[in-house]
Amino acid sequence: MNMKKRALLPVLFIISAVIIAATATSSTVRIIIIGDSTVMTYAAGKYYPWAGWGQEISYYFKTGLVTVINHAVGGRSSRSFVNKGNWASTLADMQSGDWLFIQFGHNDRDYTDTTRYTDTATYKKYLAMYIDSARSKGVHPVLVTPMNMNTWTDTATKKVREVFTEGANNYRAAMIHVGDSLKVPVLDLEKKSTLLMDTMGCGYMTKFHFMGLDTNEYPLYPTGYSDGTHFQEEGSLENARMITEEIALLSNDSIIAPLAKILATRYKSTVSSNLSTGGTITKSRVFPPGATVTIKAKPASGKTFLYWANAATGEIITDSTRHTYVQDTLDHSFIAVFKGGSTVGTFMAPVVCNVNKKARIISAVPHGRFWTVRWSGDGQNFIIRITDLFGRRIAEKTVCGKDGSSEISSPTGAFGIRLVSLVRGNDILDVMETR
């Protein structure tokens, strides 16, 4: 090889690297979002669990294929987003080939604030302006109808009230009209959120989706919080899920099709309880990898929550009413265990090793950090001992030899295979295996 060809090699390598890098960059979808406080990104250290769907939606696309740029700002309407200068900075950030998601409505209907209030006729004009400006830069606009608020017609029937479809405040219809007129796809979050509310009910939506927090439930809200507009992380994840489900439904639309092709696989989070009357627990759902998932239990009056366990293995996860994890590429199942509920796991029949037929274990029920053991006695005191299969002692308690029952506590929790024995001296009077 001559020297000229040798000299060209580094140059060719650099050019090839630039081409490869450019190709990789061009294959990444950019979604720019404009909207209000139901959409914006919140700093976890200041607001958690408060969240907007704009900070969650990237998880619903395949990893590394989407970049979300969230320009949503709290308190903005379609009018004030322009007048406050937010639209100018958003427009400057746009690149040809981007997608622009537009959701307004919550502050547009606020007639008490003239800087934000926008009647539906003017609302349509602002939406059209956003669309025309985006298209002039080669950007694909997408409209998102505003999700419903935590509003219900009355306390008796708890029928959902759709505040964005009422009379002069029919912002949903106004947005759909603009979408139809200008050939812009519309993701109907308003209708999907209303159906979700109808399914879940007022109590669940208030405490699990909207910012209805109990006293001391979260460190940043020691006195609780009551807000029927904004969402906890679970609620915003659900809003993002519904938006991407709308994308899947519109997969034949030429603008939406590229987004529909890169939606992420979602995995099951199955949640159950060992006691139907124990309280309210998080509903079973599906999540994409990377999403931060929270499951919660709110015990009913007079009920005691014990712990969350892995429903498949019975292993205790936490004795806190709240458990948070990051979704991976596996399905997960959880069970909320309440005192007095059915046993988590299965029981084996007693092993026959009695040296005294009168002293027997009747039942040994594990729950939380203890077992409830019932026995028939022979009049002499004995020890109830809990061991593992290797004979290592976990807990024990001396009890009266009469018929009775007692709770035996364990620092490691009542899960896994354990042997519950009645012991006197060197004699094992009875033993039962529990799982």
C-alpha positions, -999 to +999 in steps of 0.1 A: +000+000+000+015+034-010+018+063+014-011+083-002-035+054+005-022+051+040-028+088+047-064+085+034-073+057+059-077+079+090-098+104+070-120+077+056-124+063+091-135+097+105-159+102+076-174+067+082-178+074+119-196+107+112-220+090+088-227+062+113-233+088+141-255+108+119-275+078+110-279+068+146-290+103+155-315+106+127-332+073+137-341+088+171-376+103+173-379+136+191-413+144+207-417+180+220-446+185+244-465+217+253-492+220+279-499+228+315-492+215+350-509+181+343-482+176+316-451+192+330-420+176+346-417+179+384-385+176+405-389+145+426-371+160+456-395+189+458-429+174+447-430+136+448-453+118+442-467+147+421-460+141+384-471+151+349-476+126+320-449+144+300-422+131+324-435+095+321-443+090+284-408+082+272-409+049+290-438+038+268-415+038+238-387+014+231-355+023+250-332+047+231-356+054+202-373+085+216-362+117+231-389+137+249-385+174+253-411+186+278-419+223+274-451+222+294-454+248+321-478+250+351-506+275+349-505+279+312-535+280+288-534+280+250-534+318+253-509+324+281-484+299+267-479+323+238-482+355+258-458+344+285-431+337+258-431+299+262-442+293+226-413+313+212-387+292+231-405+260+221-405+270+184-368+278+185-362+243+199-380+225+171-363+206+143-377+193+111-390+158+116-400+164+152-434+156+166-453+182+187-478+170+212-503+197+223-526+196+253-544+226+268-578+231+284-574+231+322-565+268+324-584+279+293-617+272+312-606+294+342-628+324+336-616+340+369-582+348+353-584+369+321-547+363+313-555+326+310-592+323+301-598+313+265-633+306+251-636+277+228-636+298+196-604+315+206-590+282+218-594+268+183-575+298+168-546+292+191-545+255+183-545+263+146-517+287+151-496+261+169-503+236+141-494+261+113-462+272+130-451+237+137-458+226+101-438+256+088-407+240+104-414+205+092-428+194+125-457+169+129-484+183+152-505+159+174-534+171+195-542+155+230-576+163+245-573+173+282-578+145+307-608+148+329-606+163+364-616+145+396-652+157+393-684+137+400-721+147+396-731+139+432-720+121+463-747+094+460-742+080+425-706+092+420-713+095+383-684+111+364-688+147+354-670+156+322-659+192+327-643+195+293-675+186+274-700+209+292-718+235+271-696+265+264-666+246+279-666+218+254-629+220+248-628+184+237-651+190+208-633+222+199-600+203+197-614+175+177-630+200+153-595+216+147-580+182+142-606+172+116-604+205+098-566+207+096-560+169+092-542+166+125-544+133+145-562+137+179-554+114+209-586+115+229-573+114+264-604+131+277-627+102+268-603+075+279-597+091+312-634+095+318-639+058+311-611+049+335-627+070+362-660+053+357-643+019+361-621+028+391-646+049+411-643+081+430-625+067+461-598+050+442-592+078+417-589+103+446-564+084+467-544+065+440-544+087+409-551+123+418-532+142+445-554+130+474-528+122+500-534+112+536-515+127+565-479+115+567-484+093+536-455+110+519-427+129+536-431+160+515-468+163+525-469+157+562-503+172+566-517+155+535-529+170+503-562+174+484-562+183+447-586+171+421-566+185+391-531+171+395-518+136+396-496+112+416-471+093+396-495+064+392-521+087+377-496+102+353-483+068+342-519+059+335-524+091+314-492+082+295-505+047+290-538+059+276-521+083+252-499+056+238-529+033+235-545+060+214-513+060+193-517+023+188-553+027+177-542+053+151-514+032+138-527+035+102-524+073+103-493+084+083-483+108+111-488+084+140-475+053+123-438+058+130-446+063+167-469+033+168-441+011+155-418+019+184-441+014+214-425-005+242-437-039+254-455-037+288-453-061+316-479-072+342-480-059+378-506-082+394-518-071+428-540-091+451-550-093+488-553-121+513-584-104+528-612-089+506-623-066+534-588-056+544-588-023+526-581-007+492-550-017+473-534-007+440-551-022+410-533-046+387-518-028+357-491-031+330-459-011+328-430-005+304-394-011+314-379+018+333-411+031+348-411+037+386-440+017+399-457+022+433-481-002+449-501+009+480-524-005+506-549+016+526-563-005+554-601-003+561-612+009+595-603-017+621-581-037+598-543-041+602-520-042+572-490-065+578-468-065+548-464-068+510-452-102+498-441-117+465-473-136+456-453-163+438-429-171+466-445-157+497-413-138+505-419-106+525-410-075+506-418-047+531-440-040+560-446-005+547-480+001+531-462+015+501-437-004+479-418+012+449-398-006+423-385+000+388-402-021+361-380-045+343-387-070+315-406-095+338-441-098+350-445-093+388-471-103+413-477-089+448-500-097+476-511-074+504-513-093+536-537-082+563-541-096+598-569-121+599-568-129+562-562-162+545-528-178+547-502-168+522-488-201+509-498-237+516-498-259+547-485-295+550-503-321+572-487-326+606-458-349+608-466-379+631-439-379+657-459-376+689-446-391+721-477-377+739-509-381+720-527-354+740-504-325+731-509-315+694-507-286+671-541-278+657-530-250+633-500-227+626-509-197+605-481-174+593-489-138+587-465-108+588-438-112+614-455-138+634-474-171+635-507-177+652-504-212+667-533-232+682-528-263+702-544-289+725-524-294+757-518-321+783-517-299+814-479-294+814-461-263+800-441-267+768-423-246+743-435-236+708-404-235+687-400-222+651-370-235+631-360-237+595-354-270+577-318-272+590-330-270+626-318-234+631-339-217+657-359-187+645-383-181+675-398-198+705-422-192+733-430-211+765-468-215+769-493-230+792-500-267+788-537-262+786-556-259+753-549-225+738-534-202+711-507-176+709-488-154+685-451-162+681-431-133+667-401-136+644-376-109+633-372-126+599-408-129+591-432-158+587-423-169+552-406-198+535-407-234+548-407-235+586-412-262+612-435-253+641-429-277+670-442-284+705-411-292+726-407-303+763-372-311+774-357-333+747-390-345+734-408-332+703-445-336+711-457-325+677-445-307+646-462-290+617-445-278+585-457-245+570-449-227+538 
